[in-house]
């Protein structure tokens, strides 16, 4: 099924999403990957505010390449998600509702998505030039010293995604592989 | 002696870095097209189409194919009748990498002092440089910008001689199976057997610089390449890990003499953004 959604995400929207659904997302999303996740969770542990409102927010695991003159952003495809797994529960607890990356998540993350009614989307890894066309604006809002790992606020229009883990605990990687093994 | 100025080397490396990250080789495009014609999963086909479209956009807009423009690995076969003049060769190579990554708007992904004082070096240096002295008066440069996601799924094992071919096969397939959708399938698999702990990894990585479809000249190894690739493509992982019959585009095996007590095996995984450029000066 093909579904258009806009951020911030609410429970009603998330409950309609099922694994394998093709989703086009629009609105504001935030970038964070390895080093930024550590810093975000450090802020939460120190009872400090995050650099963006986490309620209903979607995080895109990406470290883009620099924009050329006239571009909003350079190439921007997902990085492998499992490295962010240890930070997910803390972020779900403050209201993060969606994550965009590639590759499978830990059992703890899948359970967390179920408990907090949240969703994990896959973007096609390596399709970075194509995905960047859906990013209309990009602005660094925190941790500029991290270079490609800085937290950016992105405005996206119809970024093509697929639901990998929905809020019922299902996993598209497992189901997809089962279907095609030995064929 | 044939003199080559290091200034020229810097320029060649700069241009290669930009070209490698933005322009896909025709053999990669053919390999994806070929996979698409055989892929039976509709989602898998759609992903392969996205990859072809992505390659097209990258070329037209001089944008990197993938935002991870890699750790710059450089293999140099240096003719023994060549003399580099005008400065330090290693500095010249790193200057070329720095210029390419800064002027070409490529991502800088290298962090220095990983545990003592982590900091992005800001220009993607240092490169990993392998020089090999060969007969002649030419320098053959092969550049492989190696992404981190697929590198993380690579493995090395010091096996026992008794494990034999079957043991290696199982290790290779288990490595690809465990990697699942993480290394951006359809991948390219470099396998090396023999040498030492360090050398086997070097050979496995160098194997992924081969052209698609280029079989090992040893017919027995060529047969294993085809057989293991077919077994991998039955895992069901598929393009982007979403299920399908294209998990890897090709598999290359290299063999090297081993010590009587050892049986080292390395599997280097390369994502579908297989960016390899070669130039002879």
Interface residues (C-beta under 8 A of the other chain):
Chain A: X20 X35 X62 X63 X64 X65 X66 X67 X68 X71 X74 X75 X76 X77 X79 X80 X82 X102 X103 X104 X122 X124 X125 X126 X127 X128 X129 X130 X132 X133 X146 X147 X148 X149 X160 X162 X172 X173 X175 X176 X177 X178 X179 X180 X181 X182 X183
Chain B: X40 X41 X43 X44 X47 X50 X51 X53 X54 X55 X57 X58 X61 X62 X63 X64 X65 X66 X67 X68 X69 X105 X106 X107 X108 X109 X118 X120 X122 X148 X149 X152 X180 X181 X182 X183 X184 X234 X235 X236 X237 X238 X240 X241 X242 X243 X244 X245 X271 X272 X273
